[in-house]
Amino acid sequence: MGFTFNGERRDYITVLQGRRRPAWAPRTLNWLNVPGMTGAYLEGVETSPRPYDVPIRIKANGNEDLQKIKEDLAEWLLHDEMKELIFDDEPDRTYLAIVDGTLDLDELVRVGKGVISFICDPYKYGPEKEAIFTSDAVSLDYEGTAPGDPIFELEVLQPVTFAMIQNQNDEYMMIGKPTDVIDTPYEKYERVFYSVCNNLTGWTNATNGEIDGNIAGTMETNGTRFQASDFGIGSSWHGPAIKTSLSEPLTDFRLTAYVGFFNKSVAKQVGRIEIYLLDVNGNQVGKIAMKDIQSSRSVAWGEARAGDNQDNHYLINEYGDKPGNWNDFSGHVRIEREGNVWRAYFAKVDSSGRHHTRRFAEWVDTENKFNRTVAQIVVHHGQYGSHEPVSGGVYSLNVYKINQEQENEVPYIAQPGDIITFDHKEKLLLINGEPRKDLKDFGARYFKLYKGENNLIVHTSDSFNVTCKYRERFK
């Protein structure tokens, strides 16, 4: 018998009989002693991680082979976070485990045995299950012996000002605000420009002075992104830049883009990808950028700037939490202005669409220095001198007009095609992968699934396609 850890297994390992398998996780009872009273009050119960010692035998072809097995075991088993652990004799239960201590494989040369010590989450987990809402309500039969954490995914079918799901105990999760009969929903972020960067129709070459550096070379699309096909030549920053006009000048605006900047594989590469905002006369209003200016190591650097290269304020001007944090950046960048308030946001996006390695900044332009209207956008892919450039490009662009709320108006929080996620396991509220706890209703809470029948209601089903994903937990 063997086991699978982090989705992998090794045929040279056999799990031996006699492993210590606790029936449940250790519990600590907290008592409060009151002077003059007999006994004590039970204040609470603490559940500790579940230890799991697994005796094993390893089959090796001599000492040289054993040394290679040691290296393979370390690569396979040693992680800084818990991974899934499944034993062959309990295939329908999953432990979340991390290796503790060490494994003395030198002893195995003589006795052929050893012990791997895992520290596990207090609970065992069943396979992931799914319940699909076919109406406003769904009845879910939960068989776990410990409460479970649901993950609700709501695909938006029509513009909504709120999203809400509740259970049979009147516990609920909600973001946004329902409308009263006197309220009027309105579109706070009205999209005026959108491109998936698959063609250059409507784009022209920018002119010198509209970017920081010299314009040279040629921009192309590979069908999914704007990228440089030729950087031209120059002694400092240079490369192609293209621009397009918006349907109307904007005072309050939001620019979002999906950018790829793949600088990690070759440390000597130097380059940048930038998006500029211009007024009707080609003057810079602001920009967002990702760049790497070091030729000795890979360090991606994010910029979000109000103003031009002479008179400006940087909302973001850093590499993230640590050097290399934004290397091989693939994710969202955003800059906006509402009144005299500027905001910027950078986030990598993982394969599930969730944002991580994020940075948000807000700044108030108290002097109203940077108040030019936005009428054009520029996409630039740059190279410095003759340094090898960084590959990547711009995959999508959105520009929104920010409409101001009037009396008895309630803003839409999501549009058709958006995905709202209520993740009660990680305690996250997401719209298209971006955390939006700022929209959480004051009385809402992350509720559990309980053993037996759970009655769940969505408000309302004609606005969403709803799926509930969960794993049953066992004590």
C-alpha positions as CSV (number, residue, x, y, z in Angstrom):
1,M,0.0,0.0,0.0
2,G,1.2,3.5,-0.8
3,F,-0.1,7.1,-0.7
4,T,-0.4,10.1,-3.0
5,F,0.9,13.5,-1.9
6,N,0.5,16.7,-3.8
7,G,-1.0,14.7,-6.7
8,E,2.1,12.5,-7.0
9,R,3.2,9.1,-5.7
10,R,6.4,7.0,-5.6
11,D,6.5,3.3,-6.4
12,Y,9.6,2.7,-4.3
13,I,7.6,3.5,-1.1
14,T,5.4,1.0,0.8
15,V,3.3,2.0,3.8
16,L,3.8,-0.6,6.6
17,Q,1.2,-1.8,9.1
18,G,1.2,-0.3,12.6
19,R,0.9,3.4,11.6
20,R,-0.6,5.6,14.2
21,R,-3.9,6.9,12.8
22,P,-5.8,9.1,15.4
23,A,-9.6,8.7,15.3
24,W,-9.9,12.4,15.6
25,A,-7.8,15.5,16.0
26,P,-6.5,16.4,19.5
27,R,-8.8,18.6,21.6
28,T,-8.0,20.9,24.5
29,L,-10.8,21.9,26.9
30,N,-10.5,25.4,28.4
31,W,-12.0,25.7,31.9
32,L,-12.7,28.7,34.0
33,N,-12.3,28.2,37.7
34,V,-14.5,30.4,39.9
35,P,-13.4,30.9,43.5
36,G,-15.9,29.5,46.0
37,M,-17.7,27.4,43.4
38,T,-17.5,23.7,42.8
39,G,-16.2,22.6,39.5
40,A,-15.5,24.9,36.6
41,Y,-17.1,26.5,33.6
42,L,-16.2,25.2,30.1
43,E,-15.1,28.3,28.2
44,G,-14.4,26.6,24.9
45,V,-12.8,23.8,23.0
46,E,-9.7,24.1,20.9
47,T,-9.0,21.6,18.1
48,S,-5.3,21.1,17.3
49,P,-3.7,19.8,14.0
50,R,-3.9,16.0,13.6
51,P,-0.4,14.3,13.8
52,Y,0.0,11.3,11.5
53,D,3.2,9.2,11.7
54,V,3.5,6.9,8.6
55,P,5.9,4.0,8.8
56,I,7.4,3.2,5.4
57,R,9.8,0.9,3.7
58,I,11.8,2.1,0.8
59,K,13.1,-0.2,-2.0
60,A,16.6,1.0,-3.1
61,N,19.2,-0.6,-5.3
62,G,22.1,0.1,-3.1
63,N,23.5,3.2,-1.3
64,E,24.1,5.2,-4.5
65,D,20.4,4.7,-5.5
66,L,19.4,5.6,-2.0
67,Q,21.1,9.0,-2.2
68,K,19.1,9.8,-5.3
69,I,15.9,8.7,-3.5
70,K,16.7,11.1,-0.7
71,E,16.9,14.0,-3.1
72,D,13.7,12.9,-4.8
73,L,11.8,12.6,-1.5
74,A,12.9,16.1,-0.5
75,E,11.7,17.6,-3.7
76,W,8.4,15.7,-3.5
77,L,7.5,16.0,0.2
78,L,9.0,19.3,1.4
79,H,6.7,22.3,0.9
80,D,6.0,25.5,2.8
81,E,2.2,25.0,2.8
82,M,-0.2,22.1,3.2
83,K,-0.8,19.7,0.3
84,E,-3.3,17.0,-0.3
85,L,-2.5,13.5,1.1
86,I,-4.5,10.4,0.1
87,F,-3.9,6.9,1.3
88,D,-4.6,3.9,-0.8
89,D,-6.8,2.2,1.9
90,E,-8.9,5.4,2.3
91,P,-9.3,6.7,-1.2
92,D,-12.4,8.8,-0.6
93,R,-10.8,10.9,2.1
94,T,-8.2,13.6,1.7
95,Y,-5.9,15.0,4.4
96,L,-4.3,18.4,4.1
97,A,-0.8,17.8,5.3
98,I,2.7,19.1,5.7
99,V,5.8,17.1,6.6
100,D,7.2,17.7,10.1
101,G,10.7,16.8,11.2
102,T,13.1,14.6,9.2
103,L,13.4,11.1,7.8
104,D,16.6,9.3,8.6
105,L,17.1,7.3,5.5
106,D,20.6,6.3,6.5
107,E,18.9,3.8,8.9
108,L,17.1,2.4,5.9
109,V,20.3,1.1,4.5
110,R,20.5,-1.3,7.5
111,V,16.8,-1.9,8.5
112,G,15.0,-0.8,5.4
113,K,12.4,1.2,7.4
114,G,11.6,4.7,8.5
115,V,8.8,7.1,9.6
116,I,7.4,10.1,7.8
117,S,5.7,12.5,10.2
118,F,2.8,14.5,8.7
119,I,1.0,17.3,10.5
120,C,-2.5,17.5,9.1
121,D,-5.5,19.8,9.1
122,P,-7.9,18.6,11.9
123,Y,-10.4,17.4,9.4
124,K,-10.6,14.9,6.6
125,Y,-12.2,15.9,3.3
126,G,-14.4,14.2,0.8
127,P,-14.2,14.8,-3.0
128,E,-15.4,18.2,-4.3
129,K,-19.2,18.2,-5.0
130,E,-21.3,20.6,-6.9
131,A,-24.9,21.8,-6.6
132,I,-26.5,23.8,-9.5
133,F,-29.3,26.2,-8.8
134,T,-32.1,25.5,-11.2
135,S,-34.4,28.0,-9.5
136,D,-34.3,30.5,-6.7
137,A,-33.8,27.7,-4.2
138,V,-31.8,24.5,-4.0
139,S,-31.8,21.7,-1.3
140,L,-28.4,20.3,-0.6
141,D,-27.8,17.1,1.4
142,Y,-24.6,17.5,3.3
143,E,-23.2,14.2,4.7
144,G,-20.1,15.5,6.5
145,T,-19.7,15.1,10.3
146,A,-18.1,18.6,10.6
147,P,-19.6,21.8,9.1
148,G,-18.3,22.6,5.6
149,D,-17.5,25.8,3.7
150,P,-19.4,26.5,0.5
151,I,-18.0,28.4,-2.5
152,F,-20.7,30.1,-4.6
153,E,-20.1,31.2,-8.2
154,L,-22.6,33.5,-9.7
155,E,-22.5,34.1,-13.4
156,V,-24.2,37.5,-14.0
157,L,-27.0,37.4,-16.6
158,Q,-28.2,41.0,-16.4
159,P,-26.9,44.2,-14.7
160,V,-27.2,43.9,-10.9
161,T,-26.9,46.2,-8.0
162,F,-26.5,43.4,-5.5
163,A,-26.1,39.6,-5.1
164,M,-27.3,37.6,-2.1
165,I,-27.5,34.0,-1.0
166,Q,-29.0,32.9,2.3
167,N,-29.6,29.6,4.1
168,Q,-32.4,28.1,6.2
169,N,-31.1,29.8,9.4
170,D,-31.5,33.2,7.8
171,E,-27.7,33.6,7.6
172,Y,-26.8,35.4,4.4
173,M,-24.0,36.7,2.3
174,M,-24.6,39.9,0.2
175,I,-22.6,42.4,-1.7
176,G,-24.0,45.6,-3.1
177,K,-27.4,47.2,-2.4
178,P,-30.9,46.2,-3.4
179,T,-33.0,49.0,-4.9
180,D,-36.2,50.4,-3.3
181,V,-39.2,51.4,-5.4
182,I,-38.0,55.0,-5.5
183,D,-34.4,54.0,-6.5
184,T,-33.0,54.0,-10.0
185,P,-30.1,51.7,-10.9
186,Y,-27.4,53.4,-12.8
187,E,-24.1,52.5,-14.5
188,K,-21.3,54.1,-12.6
189,Y,-18.6,52.7,-14.9
190,E,-19.8,53.2,-18.4
191,R,-17.5,51.6,-20.9
192,V,-16.6,53.9,-23.8
193,F,-13.7,51.9,-25.3
194,Y,-12.8,48.2,-25.5
195,S,-10.2,46.2,-27.4
196,V,-9.0,42.6,-27.2
197,C,-5.9,43.7,-29.2
198,N,-6.5,41.3,-32.1
199,N,-6.3,44.0,-34.8
200,L,-4.9,47.5,-35.4
201,T,-8.0,49.0,-37.0
202,G,-8.5,52.5,-35.7
203,W,-4.9,52.8,-34.3
204,T,-2.2,55.1,-35.7
205,N,1.4,55.7,-34.8
206,A,1.9,58.0,-31.9
207,T,4.3,61.0,-32.2
208,N,7.4,61.9,-30.3
209,G,6.6,63.7,-27.1
210,E,3.5,61.6,-26.4
211,I,5.6,59.0,-24.6
212,D,8.8,59.1,-22.4
213,G,11.4,58.2,-25.0
214,N,11.7,57.9,-28.8
215,I,9.2,56.2,-31.0
216,A,10.8,53.7,-33.4
217,G,10.0,50.4,-35.0
218,T,6.7,48.7,-35.6
219,M,3.8,47.5,-33.5
220,E,1.9,44.4,-34.5
221,T,-0.8,42.0,-33.1
222,N,-0.2,38.3,-32.9
223,G,-4.0,37.8,-32.7
224,T,-4.1,38.0,-28.9
225,R,-1.9,41.0,-27.9
226,F,-0.3,44.2,-29.1
227,Q,3.5,43.7,-29.2
228,A,6.6,45.0,-31.0
229,S,7.6,43.3,-34.2
230,D,10.5,45.7,-34.5
231,F,12.0,48.1,-31.8
232,G,13.9,50.2,-34.3
233,I,17.2,51.7,-33.0
234,G,18.1,54.2,-30.3
235,S,20.6,54.9,-27.5
236,S,18.0,55.1,-24.7
237,W,14.4,54.1,-24.5
238,H,12.8,53.5,-27.9
239,G,10.2,51.3,-29.5
240,P,6.8,51.4,-31.3
241,A,3.9,53.3,-29.9
242,I,0.3,53.4,-31.3
243,K,-2.6,55.5,-30.3
244,T,-6.4,55.7,-30.7
245,S,-9.0,58.3,-29.8
246,L,-11.9,57.9,-27.4
247,S,-15.5,58.6,-28.5
248,E,-15.6,61.5,-26.1
249,P,-13.1,63.4,-23.7
250,L,-13.4,62.2,-20.1
251,T,-13.0,64.1,-16.9
252,D,-13.6,61.1,-14.6
253,F,-12.2,58.0,-16.1
254,R,-11.0,54.4,-15.5
255,L,-8.4,52.6,-17.6
256,T,-7.9,48.9,-17.2
257,A,-5.6,46.6,-19.1
258,Y,-4.5,43.0,-19.1
259,V,-0.7,43.0,-19.5
260,G,1.9,40.2,-20.0
261,F,5.5,41.1,-19.1
262,F,7.7,38.0,-19.3
263,N,11.1,39.0,-17.9
264,K,12.1,36.1,-15.7
265,S,13.8,33.6,-18.0
266,V,16.7,35.8,-19.1
267,A,18.2,38.1,-16.5
268,K,20.0,40.4,-19.0
269,Q,16.7,41.4,-20.7
270,V,15.7,45.1,-20.3
271,G,12.4,46.5,-21.4
272,R,9.0,48.0,-20.7
273,I,5.3,48.0,-21.6
274,E,3.5,51.2,-21.1
275,I,0.0,52.6,-21.6
276,Y,-0.4,56.4,-21.7
277,L,-3.5,58.7,-21.3
278,L,-3.4,61.8,-23.5
279,D,-5.6,64.9,-23.8
280,V,-6.9,66.2,-27.1
281,N,-3.5,67.9,-27.8
282,G,-1.4,64.9,-27.1
283,N,-0.3,66.0,-23.6
284,Q,0.2,63.3,-21.1
285,V,-2.5,62.9,-18.4
286,G,-1.0,59.8,-16.8
287,K,0.4,56.3,-17.5
288,I,0.6,52.8,-16.2
289,A,3.7,50.6,-16.9
290,M,5.6,47.5,-16.2
291,K,9.3,47.5,-16.8
292,D,12.7,45.9,-16.0
293,I,15.7,48.2,-16.1
294,Q,18.3,45.9,-14.6
295,S,20.6,43.9,-16.9
296,S,22.1,41.8,-14.2
297,R,19.0,40.3,-12.7
298,S,15.3,40.0,-13.3
299,V,13.2,42.6,-11.4
300,A,9.9,43.7,-12.8
301,W,8.8,47.2,-11.7
302,G,5.3,48.6,-11.7
303,E,4.5,52.3,-12.3
304,A,1.2,54.2,-12.1
305,R,1.6,58.0,-12.6
306,A,-0.5,61.1,-12.7
307,G,0.9,63.8,-14.9
308,D,3.7,63.7,-17.4
309,N,7.5,63.0,-17.1
310,Q,8.2,66.6,-15.9
311,D,5.4,67.3,-13.5
312,N,3.9,64.2,-11.8
313,H,2.9,62.1,-8.9
314,Y,3.5,58.4,-8.7
315,L,0.8,56.3,-7.0
316,I,2.8,53.1,-7.6
317,N,6.5,53.0,-8.3
318,E,7.9,49.7,-6.9
319,Y,8.6,46.0,-7.5
320,G,5.8,44.8,-5.1
321,D,6.5,43.3,-1.7
322,K,10.0,42.1,-2.6
323,P,12.3,42.1,-5.6
324,G,11.0,39.7,-8.2
325,N,7.5,39.8,-6.8
326,W,6.1,40.9,-10.2
327,N,8.4,39.0,-12.4
328,D,6.7,37.3,-15.4
329,F,3.7,39.6,-14.7
330,S,0.5,38.4,-16.2
331,G,-2.5,40.3,-14.9
332,H,-4.5,43.5,-14.5
333,V,-3.3,47.1,-14.2
334,R,-5.6,50.0,-13.6
335,I,-5.5,53.7,-13.1
336,E,-8.5,56.1,-12.6
337,R,-9.4,59.6,-11.6
338,E,-12.7,60.6,-9.9
339,G,-12.8,64.3,-9.1
340,N,-9.4,65.0,-7.6
341,V,-8.9,61.4,-6.3
342,W,-6.5,59.1,-8.2
343,R,-6.4,55.4,-7.7
344,A,-4.2,52.6,-9.1
345,Y,-4.3,48.8,-8.9
346,F,-1.8,46.1,-10.0
347,A,-2.5,42.4,-9.6
348,K,-1.2,39.1,-11.0
349,V,-3.9,36.7,-12.1
350,D,-3.7,32.9,-11.5
351,S,-5.0,30.1,-13.7
352,S,-8.4,30.2,-11.9
353,G,-8.8,33.9,-12.6
354,R,-8.2,35.0,-9.1
355,H,-6.0,38.1,-8.3
356,H,-3.0,37.9,-6.1
357,T,0.3,39.7,-5.4
358,R,-1.7,42.9,-5.5
359,R,-1.1,46.5,-4.8
360,F,-3.7,49.3,-4.5
361,A,-3.0,53.0,-4.0
362,E,-5.1,56.1,-3.6
363,W,-4.0,59.7,-3.7
364,V,-5.9,63.0,-3.5
365,D,-4.6,65.8,-5.8
366,T,-5.4,68.6,-3.3
367,E,-3.9,71.2,-5.7
368,N,-5.9,70.0,-8.7
369,K,-2.7,70.0,-10.7
370,F,-3.4,67.0,-12.8
371,N,-6.9,67.6,-14.2
372,R,-6.5,67.4,-18.0
373,T,-9.3,65.5,-19.7
374,V,-8.5,62.1,-21.3
375,A,-9.2,61.9,-25.1
376,Q,-6.6,59.3,-26.4
377,I,-4.7,56.3,-25.2
378,V,-1.2,55.1,-26.3
379,V,0.3,51.6,-26.1
380,H,4.1,51.4,-26.1
381,H,6.5,48.5,-26.1
382,G,10.1,49.7,-25.3
383,Q,13.7,48.6,-25.5
384,Y,16.7,50.4,-23.9
385,G,19.6,50.9,-26.2
386,S,20.8,47.6,-27.6
387,H,19.8,45.5,-24.6
388,E,17.8,42.4,-25.3
389,P,14.2,43.4,-24.9
390,V,11.5,41.8,-22.8
391,S,8.7,39.8,-24.5
392,G,5.1,40.4,-23.7
393,G,2.4,42.8,-24.7
394,V,-1.1,44.2,-24.0
395,Y,-3.9,41.7,-24.2
396,S,-7.0,43.9,-23.6
397,L,-7.9,47.5,-23.0
398,N,-11.0,49.0,-21.4
399,V,-11.7,52.7,-20.8
400,Y,-14.7,53.7,-18.7
401,K,-16.5,57.0,-18.0
402,I,-17.2,57.4,-14.3
403,N,-20.7,58.7,-13.8
404,Q,-21.5,60.4,-10.6
405,E,-24.3,59.2,-8.4
406,Q,-27.4,61.3,-8.1
407,E,-30.2,61.3,-5.5
408,N,-32.0,57.9,-5.2
409,E,-29.6,56.2,-7.6
410,V,-27.9,52.9,-6.8
411,P,-24.9,51.8,-8.9
412,Y,-24.7,48.5,-10.7
413,I,-21.9,46.3,-9.3
414,A,-21.7,43.8,-12.1
415,Q,-22.6,43.4,-15.7
416,P,-23.6,40.3,-17.9
417,G,-20.7,37.9,-18.2
418,D,-19.1,38.9,-14.9
419,I,-18.4,36.2,-12.2
420,I,-19.2,36.9,-8.6
421,T,-17.7,34.6,-6.1
422,F,-18.6,34.1,-2.4
423,D,-15.8,31.9,-1.1
424,H,-16.8,31.0,2.4
425,K,-13.7,28.8,2.8
426,E,-11.1,31.5,2.2
427,K,-13.5,34.3,3.3
428,L,-13.2,36.1,0.0
429,L,-15.7,38.1,-2.0
430,L,-14.6,38.5,-5.6
431,I,-15.9,40.0,-8.9
432,N,-13.9,38.6,-11.8
433,G,-11.3,37.4,-9.4
434,E,-10.8,40.8,-7.8
435,P,-11.4,41.1,-4.0
436,R,-14.4,43.3,-3.3
437,K,-15.0,43.2,0.4
438,D,-15.7,46.9,0.2
439,L,-19.2,45.9,-1.2
440,K,-20.1,43.6,1.6
441,D,-23.4,44.2,3.4
442,F,-22.9,45.0,7.1
443,G,-25.0,42.1,8.4
444,A,-23.7,39.5,6.0
445,R,-21.5,36.6,7.2
446,Y,-19.7,33.6,5.8
447,F,-22.0,30.8,6.8
448,K,-21.5,27.0,6.9
449,L,-23.1,23.9,5.4
450,Y,-24.4,21.6,8.2
451,K,-25.0,17.9,8.4
452,G,-28.4,17.0,6.8
453,E,-30.5,19.2,4.5
454,N,-29.4,22.7,3.7
455,N,-31.9,25.0,2.0
456,L,-30.1,27.8,0.0
457,I,-31.9,30.7,-1.7
458,V,-30.4,33.1,-4.3
459,H,-31.9,36.6,-4.9
460,T,-32.8,36.3,-7.7
461,S,-32.3,33.3,-10.1
462,D,-33.1,35.3,-13.3
463,S,-30.1,37.5,-12.7
464,F,-27.6,34.6,-12.2
465,N,-26.5,31.1,-13.1
466,V,-25.4,29.8,-9.6
467,T,-23.2,26.9,-8.7
468,C,-22.3,25.9,-5.2
469,K,-19.0,23.9,-4.8
470,Y,-18.1,22.3,-1.5
471,R,-16.1,19.5,0.1
472,E,-17.7,17.5,3.0
473,R,-15.5,17.6,6.1
474,F,-15.2,14.7,8.6
475,K,-14.0,14.8,12.2
